[in-house]
Amino acid sequence: MDFRLSKYGKVFSTRPRGLDMRETLRAQLSPGEPVSISFDAVLKVSQSFSDEFLGGLIAELGPERVRVEGAMVPAVERVLNRALQHRGFNSVDDIGAVAA
């Protein structure tokens, strides 16, 4: 499944918003289905949003089912990478190895 975050806004902050977006994505996901998340056209994300949305999703589904794709604003990529490093990954490139 392809999930384009910019469909829901351009700026994302707070842990509750991260949980809300994770639940929105999960509601659209079929069991066992991998997900590709696009942060294209997203201008800003907070550390707490990134950890709750992306980190929480990886914790639930496993890193092999979650992939981050597309172009990102450098500041967004830095924040996502920091959130993932907190969970034991080096960067967004470390997840989604077998997602299709």
Summary of the structure (lengths in Angstrom):
residues: 100
radius of gyration: 11.9
end to end distance: 8.7
largest distance: 32.3
contacts: 312
relative contact order: 0.21
helix: 52%
strand: 15%
